[in-house]
Every structure is written in structure tokens, then in C-alpha cells.
Amino acid sequence: MSTLTAVASLSSSATLVTEAELEALLEQALTFNRSVGVTGVLLHHDGSFFQYFEGPEDAVAQVYARIHRSGRHYTIFELCRGPITQVFFADWQMGFAQTPKSAILQLSQAEWTATGAAIDGAERPTEGLELVADYWKAVAPWGARH
């Protein structure tokens, strides 16, 4: 059995993303993530993306490599990558929500690598993971998609 792994990252779109392109991106990501057993969420604001995805280590590596190869990103900044003890978004192969800039800024400034954090295999989630989980609980019932 493969180790569970998670990645949280920020990225900026290399070009202006139209609604149609965003829809196509989401459909492709959903299909691919489902095929390899990866779950997670994608938050978007005006060309800025926050992404958290989780699953078997080899599958997460495939998703991350696919993101890096895509050419759609001006920059990718990794907030964290490492083993986890449980998945947090089991029902979301690619949950998506448009979000205010303040939410992405807050996630970018959160602590993702705290000692004893869930991302490092302990029981308690990092501040960043708690923020994204809380945000997702708030937006998912009101129009988040997967």
C-alpha cells in the first residue's frame, strides 16, 4: 500500500483564463484525478490559484508532474508536500470554487509545515490545512463544484 501524500501550492496563470478554459481545465483535472485516486480542492481568483491535493504518493506525484508540465502556470510555489495520515477531501476529486483574493492570501501566509502537523504524519492538521478545510466547509454547500 502506497503512503498517503499531500501537496499544497499556489500558482499564477501564464495567460488570462477564460471561463471556458477554466471549465475545460476542471473537467480534465477531475477526470485525471479520478483515474489515479487523488482528491482535493482548487480555489481561483483572477488568475491566481490555490490547490491542495492528496492521495497515494505515486498518484500525487503524477498529478504534480502534470501540473508542472502543463505550461499554464507562470509560477508554482509549493507551500507543502509530504506524508499525511488521512485524506481530508475524500469526496472531491477536484473541488472548485471562485474565491476572494483575501482567502488565497490567507492560505499563502498560513503555517503549512508546523512541527507535529498532519502533513508531517501527526494527528493535528497544520494551520494551513485547517484554514482550507474550514473555508471549504463554508463554500462547498453554496456553489462549489466537483
N, C-alpha and C positions, 0 to 999 in steps of 0.2 A: 504494500500500500504506500502510495506517494505521500510525502509530507505536505500538509496544507500550508499554503503561502499566500501572502497578500502584497499588493503594491498600491501605493497612493502617489499620484503625480499631478502636476499642473502642466498645462501646455497652452500655447497660443497658436491660433490658426495662421498658416502661412499666407492665406488669402481670405478675403471676405467670404463667409459661408452663407449661402442662400438657404432658405427653408427647405427647398427640395434636396439640396446636397446634404443637409443635416439629417433629413428623413432617410436618405439612402445610406448614409454612414451608420445611422442607428440600426437599420434593418440588417446591414452586413455584419455589424458587431454582434447583434442579437443572434443571428444565425451561427456565426463562428463560435461565439462563447457557449452557446447551447451544445454545439457539436463536440467541444472539448471539456465541458463540465465546469466552466468558470462563471461565477456570479459577481454582481457588483452594481455600482451606480456611476452615472456620468452627469455632471452638473455643467451648465453652459451659461455664459453671459457675454454677449457681444464679442465673440471670437476667443474668449478665454474659457478653458475647460479645466475642471477638476474631475479626476477619475480615481475610483477605488475599486479594485477587482481582486478576487480571491478564488482559491481552488487548489487542485493538485499542483505541486511545484512545476512539473513539466508542462502542464496546460497553461499555467500563469506565464511561464517563460515564452510559450508560443504566442500568447496574446500580446505580451510586451514587445516581442520581436516584431510582430505585425504592426504595432503602433509605430515603432521606430522606423520601419521600412516604408510606411505609408506616404511620406513626403508632404502630408497635410499640415505638419506642425512646424512652426518657426523655431520653437524651442520646447524641450521637455525637461521639466525639473522634477526629480524624484524626491518625494517627501519621506518615503519609507519603502523598504522591501525586506521581507523576512517571514519566518515561520509564524503560524497562528495556531491556536488550539481549537478554534471553531470558526465556522463561517457565520457572517453576520447578515448577509443578504441572500439567503438560500432561495428565495422565491423570485429573484430578479436577475435574469441572465444579463440584462443591460437596462437597468432602471435609468430613466432620463427625466430631468426637469430643467426648465429655464429658471435661473436663479438670480437674485440681485448680486451686484458686484461685491457688496459687503459680505455676503456669505462665502464667496470664493476667497476674499481677502482674509476673513477669519480662519478659514481652513488652512490657508497658506502660512499663517502665523502660529498655528497651534503646535503643541509638542507632539511629535509623532514617534519619537524614539526614547521615551522615558524609561528609566530602569524599572523592570517589573511590569512592563506593559504587555498587553495581549499580543501585539505584533511581534514581540520577542518570545512568546510562548508562555507567559504567565497568565494569571486569571483575569486581571483587571485591564480593561482597554486603555489605550493612550487617550490623552485629551483630544487629539485629532479624530480618532475613531469614534469617541463618544459624541463629538460635535456632528460628524457626518451622520451617525445613526440617529441622533435626536432631530437633525434637520430633515432627514429622510422620513422619519415618523410623522413629522408635521406636514410635509408636502405630498407624500405618496397618496393619501386619500383625496387630494384636491387637484388631480390632473397629472401626476407623474405617470410616465408610460413605461411599458416593457414589452 
